[in-house]
Amino acid sequence: MSRTPRAEGRIRRVGAGLALLAALAACDDPPAKDTPEAPTAAPARRAAEEALRSTAGGPVALRGVQVYRQAVGQSSAVCGQVNLQPGGGESLFTLFVAVVTPEGEGRPAVEQHVATSSTTASRVFVEMVNRCYTGGGPQPGQRPGAPPLMPPVPDRIPQAAPPPTTPPPTPPLRPQTVPAPAPGAARGTAPPAPAPGGRRVTLRQNGNLRAHPNGGGTVLRVVEQGTTLRVFAEAPGGWLQVGDAAPWGWLHDSLVAR
């Protein structure tokens, strides 16, 4: 997307503000050398320093201070670092921006912002991006109190991905209905014989528990290896009717430990 010269200049100033914030935040940087100042720069700097001393309630230490003439009126932006408690030992330099506006023969008006908390640091960052360059601040023709001009917005804003769909809940498992043995299945076979009372067997491997002892019966469940069951009856072919308090079904004696 093509940008107007004003938009491109605005983006360059935002990048310069970010670089300035990163440079000034390093507390062990050497003080910046002063550049040639306009006639209004020295009074603006003195007014900003006086306002900082009033905030700190005593002497302050400054470094990296620069004064920028603003685009509208006689205002100047004083930008740099300040130590509000230079004798405190643990205190550090922090960023500040002071907008100084002369008011005739009286004391100039000072709008001051010092990064002493996360909230004020965010405000100082915004002020630095919008004011800490020559010709900064509100532009000619801009309504007083209007927000600063922002970089252009792309023509097409990326669409957010649709939220993931939740799969439908799995229906609860219904208990398996065990069909009755077919009448012809037991035809020609001898009835099961009762097992000796109290006999128990232990499975030596996992085994299928079936509905009848004639082979091919419906599998009712799988009994895990090591399970001990009571034998209720025996049928020809090595089939055992097993269970616990009551019969569960039939399994082959080849699955149990002897």
PLY file of the C-alpha trace (Angstrom):
ply
format ascii 1.0
element vertex 258
property float x
property float y
property float z
element edge 257
property int vertex1
property int vertex2
end_header
0.00 0.00 0.00
1.41 3.45 -0.92
1.93 5.92 1.91
1.84 9.70 1.82
5.05 11.60 2.66
3.48 12.71 5.96
2.63 9.10 6.90
6.14 7.93 6.07
7.62 10.74 8.13
5.34 9.82 11.02
6.49 6.19 10.92
10.14 7.30 10.88
9.51 9.46 13.95
7.88 6.54 15.76
10.95 4.40 15.03
13.22 7.20 16.21
11.21 7.48 19.43
11.58 3.75 20.10
15.32 3.98 19.54
15.54 7.02 21.83
13.61 5.24 24.58
15.93 2.22 24.41
19.02 4.43 24.43
17.94 6.61 27.35
16.77 3.66 29.46
20.36 2.38 29.84
21.40 3.87 33.18
25.13 3.41 32.64
25.31 5.34 29.36
27.55 8.45 29.36
25.76 11.83 29.26
24.88 12.95 25.75
26.67 15.98 24.35
24.48 19.05 24.09
23.61 20.25 20.60
23.37 23.96 19.66
20.21 25.30 21.29
17.68 27.91 20.23
17.32 31.07 22.35
14.26 29.54 24.03
16.05 26.29 24.90
17.91 27.49 28.01
14.82 29.03 29.69
12.81 25.90 28.85
15.48 23.68 30.38
15.63 25.80 33.54
11.84 25.68 33.89
11.81 21.89 33.45
14.59 21.43 36.00
12.76 23.65 38.49
9.58 21.58 38.04
11.56 18.37 38.60
13.10 19.75 41.80
9.62 20.66 43.00
8.45 17.09 42.31
11.44 15.54 44.07
11.37 17.97 46.99
15.08 18.66 46.63
18.05 18.58 44.25
17.92 16.34 41.18
20.52 15.05 38.72
19.94 15.33 34.96
21.65 13.80 31.98
21.09 13.33 28.26
18.81 16.40 28.18
17.67 17.69 24.78
15.31 20.58 24.00
13.07 20.41 20.91
11.05 23.33 19.55
7.46 22.22 18.93
5.44 22.80 15.77
2.80 25.10 17.27
3.34 28.23 19.38
6.41 28.86 21.49
6.34 25.49 23.29
9.47 23.39 23.73
9.79 19.74 24.75
12.57 19.00 27.25
13.48 15.30 27.08
16.07 13.33 29.02
16.80 11.40 32.21
16.45 12.48 35.82
17.54 11.04 39.16
14.99 12.33 41.67
17.09 11.18 44.66
20.74 11.53 43.64
21.96 10.88 47.19
19.73 7.87 47.85
22.26 5.24 46.81
19.73 2.83 45.28
17.93 5.41 43.11
18.35 5.27 39.33
17.89 7.60 36.40
14.48 7.49 34.79
12.98 9.11 31.68
11.06 12.38 31.68
9.39 14.73 29.20
8.48 18.31 30.12
6.52 20.57 27.74
7.35 24.21 28.55
5.13 27.01 27.20
6.09 30.68 27.85
3.31 32.88 29.24
4.28 36.51 28.72
6.34 37.99 31.55
5.20 35.39 34.09
6.53 31.94 34.82
6.17 29.49 31.93
3.62 26.68 32.11
5.20 23.24 32.50
3.44 19.97 31.65
5.69 17.31 33.17
5.75 13.52 32.84
8.24 11.33 34.77
8.47 7.52 34.43
8.14 6.55 38.09
5.70 3.64 37.57
4.48 1.36 34.80
1.55 3.71 34.11
3.63 6.88 33.98
6.31 5.09 31.96
3.71 4.33 29.28
2.69 8.00 29.22
6.33 9.13 28.99
6.85 6.78 26.04
3.86 8.28 24.20
5.08 11.82 24.91
8.60 10.99 23.72
7.34 9.51 20.45
5.11 12.52 19.78
7.23 15.39 21.10
10.96 14.57 21.32
11.93 15.83 17.86
12.04 19.23 16.20
8.55 20.19 15.05
6.87 17.67 17.32
3.64 17.94 19.27
0.27 18.97 17.80
0.60 19.99 14.15
-0.72 23.24 12.62
-4.43 22.98 11.96
-4.89 20.10 14.39
-7.75 20.59 16.83
-6.49 21.31 20.38
-6.74 18.23 22.53
-7.05 15.91 19.53
-5.01 12.70 19.67
-1.73 12.73 17.72
-1.65 11.45 14.18
-1.03 7.73 14.02
0.61 5.59 11.31
-1.75 4.52 8.48
-3.81 1.40 8.95
-3.51 -1.35 6.27
-6.34 -1.61 3.74
-6.95 -5.22 4.71
-6.86 -6.31 8.31
-5.99 -10.02 8.79
-9.01 -11.99 9.87
-8.77 -13.91 13.08
-8.88 -17.66 12.80
-12.29 -19.14 13.68
-12.50 -20.61 17.16
-11.94 -24.35 17.32
-15.12 -26.38 17.19
-15.84 -28.59 20.16
-16.49 -32.20 19.15
-19.87 -33.56 20.20
-19.85 -35.48 23.47
-19.40 -39.23 23.23
-22.67 -41.00 23.99
-22.56 -43.18 27.11
-21.91 -46.86 26.57
-24.98 -49.01 26.88
-24.71 -52.31 28.74
-24.33 -55.15 26.31
-27.36 -57.38 26.05
-26.37 -61.03 26.09
-28.64 -63.03 23.79
-29.92 -66.33 25.00
-28.20 -69.37 23.48
-29.84 -70.62 20.33
-31.97 -73.70 20.93
-29.99 -75.69 18.39
-26.64 -74.77 19.87
-26.98 -77.06 22.85
-28.63 -79.82 20.88
-26.82 -83.13 21.17
-24.61 -81.99 24.08
-24.67 -83.23 27.61
-25.90 -80.85 30.34
-23.16 -79.20 32.44
-22.10 -81.11 35.50
-21.86 -79.31 38.85
-18.27 -78.64 39.88
-16.91 -79.82 43.20
-17.85 -77.29 45.87
-15.36 -74.54 46.60
-13.06 -75.08 43.62
-11.29 -71.95 42.37
-9.10 -71.30 39.34
-6.71 -68.48 38.39
-6.30 -67.24 34.81
-2.76 -67.54 33.47
-3.57 -65.17 30.60
-6.41 -62.91 29.50
-9.47 -64.94 28.55
-12.85 -64.43 26.85
-15.86 -65.15 29.03
-18.59 -66.62 26.77
-22.35 -67.02 27.04
-22.40 -70.86 26.59
-19.85 -73.68 26.62
-20.26 -74.99 23.07
-17.66 -72.81 21.35
-18.42 -69.72 19.32
-20.61 -68.29 22.07
-21.02 -64.56 22.47
-18.12 -62.96 24.36
-19.56 -61.37 27.49
-16.33 -59.81 28.75
-12.56 -60.27 28.90
-11.17 -61.53 32.20
-7.67 -60.27 32.97
-4.68 -62.47 33.71
-4.27 -63.33 37.39
-8.01 -63.12 38.21
-9.19 -65.89 40.59
-12.74 -67.17 39.98
-15.03 -69.77 41.51
-16.03 -72.78 39.38
-19.78 -73.47 39.44
-20.05 -76.19 36.75
-18.12 -78.10 34.10
-19.16 -79.01 30.55
-17.71 -81.49 28.03
-14.79 -80.16 26.02
-13.01 -78.55 28.97
-15.45 -75.69 29.60
-15.81 -74.18 33.06
-18.69 -72.08 34.34
-17.01 -69.44 36.52
-17.90 -66.36 38.51
-17.73 -64.90 42.00
-20.85 -64.93 44.16
-22.84 -66.01 41.08
-21.92 -67.46 37.68
-20.61 -64.97 35.10
-20.16 -67.20 32.06
-17.99 -69.90 30.51
-14.29 -70.07 29.69
-12.00 -72.91 28.57
-9.81 -74.63 31.11
-6.77 -74.11 28.85
-6.78 -70.51 30.07
-6.42 -71.34 33.77
-3.38 -72.37 35.76
-3.28 -76.01 36.70
0 1
1 2
2 3
3 4
4 5
5 6
6 7
7 8
8 9
9 10
10 11
11 12
12 13
13 14
14 15
15 16
16 17
17 18
18 19
19 20
20 21
21 22
22 23
23 24
24 25
25 26
26 27
27 28
28 29
29 30
30 31
31 32
32 33
33 34
34 35
35 36
36 37
37 38
38 39
39 40
40 41
41 42
42 43
43 44
44 45
45 46
46 47
47 48
48 49
49 50
50 51
51 52
52 53
53 54
54 55
55 56
56 57
57 58
58 59
59 60
60 61
61 62
62 63
63 64
64 65
65 66
66 67
67 68
68 69
69 70
70 71
71 72
72 73
73 74
74 75
75 76
76 77
77 78
78 79
79 80
80 81
81 82
82 83
83 84
84 85
85 86
86 87
87 88
88 89
89 90
90 91
91 92
92 93
93 94
94 95
95 96
96 97
97 98
98 99
99 100
100 101
101 102
102 103
103 104
104 105
105 106
106 107
107 108
108 109
109 110
110 111
111 112
112 113
113 114
114 115
115 116
116 117
117 118
118 119
119 120
120 121
121 122
122 123
123 124
124 125
125 126
126 127
127 128
128 129
129 130
130 131
131 132
132 133
133 134
134 135
135 136
136 137
137 138
138 139
139 140
140 141
141 142
142 143
143 144
144 145
145 146
146 147
147 148
148 149
149 150
150 151
151 152
152 153
153 154
154 155
155 156
156 157
157 158
158 159
159 160
160 161
161 162
162 163
163 164
164 165
165 166
166 167
167 168
168 169
169 170
170 171
171 172
172 173
173 174
174 175
175 176
176 177
177 178
178 179
179 180
180 181
181 182
182 183
183 184
184 185
185 186
186 187
187 188
188 189
189 190
190 191
191 192
192 193
193 194
194 195
195 196
196 197
197 198
198 199
199 200
200 201
201 202
202 203
203 204
204 205
205 206
206 207
207 208
208 209
209 210
210 211
211 212
212 213
213 214
214 215
215 216
216 217
217 218
218 219
219 220
220 221
221 222
222 223
223 224
224 225
225 226
226 227
227 228
228 229
229 230
230 231
231 232
232 233
233 234
234 235
235 236
236 237
237 238
238 239
239 240
240 241
241 242
242 243
243 244
244 245
245 246
246 247
247 248
248 249
249 250
250 251
251 252
252 253
253 254
254 255
255 256
256 257
